[in-house]
Amino acid sequence: MAQDPLDLSALASEVAGSGFDDQRLNMRLKLLIEKLGQNPSSSLPEVFDSAGLEAAYRFFSNPRVTPEDILTSHIQATRSRCKAVGDYLVVHDSTTFSYRLEGHRKGLGRIQRSNANSAQVLFAHVSLALAADGTRQPLGIAAFKTWTRGPEPTGVERQRWEQQFRVASDQLDGLQHAIHLADREADNYEMFQGLLQDGHRFVVRCQHNRKLETSSGITKLQEQLASLSSTVDREVPLSRRKARRTDILRKIYPDRDMRIATLSVAATSIVLLKPKRSRAPAATQTINVVRVWEASPPEGAAPIEWLLYTSEPIETPEQQLAVVDYYRARWTIEEYFKAIKTGCDFEKRQLQDFESLSNLLATFAPIAYRLLLLRSEVARAPDAPASTVFSPDELDVLRDRGRLKLPAHPTVNDAYLAIAALGGHIKYSGNPGWLTLARGYEKLELLVEGWTSAKLQPSRDQR
């Protein structure tokens, strides 16, 4: 039998366990997960008949339904999976869902506060738990938050990083074992001070060239770390990356070809000085920092350099490399957002207000986790027997109805490519994209449903 999170009916039961006091809402949520999980990229009118569509709209607009209630049971299951692995990673990041200007969606904000003609947007911050053993196996959603921007900045939005670190630790009961990962937007002196004081663990990329207190006076972070000699070198594969859309993001994330990079690593403990506008109680904060840099990049390529603040120990080369490997796992949440935006086609959803869209996004969150988990299982153990991941019915359908025929003893990777082929993927055209994978799973679920029904038909005819 398939592993629980990969089995759609088991995932639906997990998500719809006990989030609502009203059992009718739990049953409706279970049905929504089952239907949307079968057709993650299809529109709601394509997924449901007229009665089911009306019921779905009522659920998402129900004032008694919130994202917290939708995800309560799934987060409890995530906590159980996390406890089973010991230390684990919690990757944090935010993303933007943009909607066309035609038609006003109640409660949504704008990308540009001062421009009434800018697209309407919904922001989401997701915390995703991963195994810390190097496999980066997704374990589930740890925390979830949606918001919009008003016409004036409030200063509250930036505080979400520390809030979600703490919420995730609390919901997973993971103060000692959760290692939080975040990109440079989370670089915040007050947050570091609060998290270290309360015993939270983290790896956060540096954004600001902060002032330091040293034995010889005040200096800057980058200058201090540039003087360090490499402790250890490591070869790592770098994926291809297209430059971002805006000038600022293109400078931060330039174009990059796929290559193997030799990275040098060094680490030290530093004393940060409190920024002038900070409200933190202490004037200084001692913190560990790891520098990762590419000493000899290829000609014309932007060199890799990361400065990583961390609570983790850095005394040995092995500890320093562990910090680097933890941070490299942060990219998994970018793949997760692709699963939601492309695999689940969320930006084409037609619901008309902030509350309904937030509830729909929370419903899709575990479905996208399931898509990500499948890809993770393929990467983790591609040559394992397919029966360790896929159910007998799924494998029988792929053998009998698949476009890409399975061998007599298929591996996980064989079954994965066969599912992708159902969605239109060609075997030798690289890794399947999220939309292709979602379409393949959609067809597989429908074929399995028909296959199961056909197997049951003889017994029905005998009654």
KAJOKA-V367313 format. One line per field, one symbol per residue. ss: DSSP state (A for helix, B for strand, O for the rest). burial: + if it has 24 or more other C-alpha atoms within 12 Angstrom, else -. Layout:
ss = ???
burial = ???
//
This chain:
ss = OOOAAAOAAAAAAAAOOOOOOOAAAAAAAAAAAAAAAAOOOOOAAAAOOAAAAAAAAAAAAOOOOOAAAAAAAAAAAAAAAAAAAOOBBBBBBBBBBBBOOOOOOBOOBBOOOOOOOOOBBBBBBBBBBBBOOOOOOBBBBBBBBBBOOOOOOOOOAAAAAAAAAAAAAAAAOOOOOBBBBBOAAAOOAAAAAAAAAAOOBBBBBOOOOOBBBBOOBBBBAAAAAAOOOOOBBBBBBBOOBOOOOOAAAAAAOOOBOOBBBBBBBBBBBBBBBOOOOOOOOOOBBBBBBBBBBOOOOOOOOOOOBBBBBBOOOOOOAAAAAAAAAAAAAAAAAAAAAAAAAAAOOAAAOOOOBAAAAAAAAAAAAAAAAAAAAAAAAAAAOOOOBAAAOOOAAAAAAAAAAOOOOOOOOOBAAAAAAAAAAAOOOOOOOOOOOAAAAAAAAAAAAAAAAAAAAAAAAAAAAOO
burial = -+-+++++++++++++++++----++++++++++++++++++++--+--------++-++----+++++++++++++++++++-+-+++++++++++++-----+--++++-------++++++++++++++-++++++++++++++++-------+--++++++++++-+++++-++++++++++++++++++++---+++++++---+++--------++-+++---+++++-----------------+---+----++++++++++++++---------+++++++++++--------++++++++++++----+++++++++++++++++++++++++++++-++++++++++++++++++++++++++++++------+++++++-+++++++-++++++---++++++++++++++++------+++++++++++++++++---------------
//
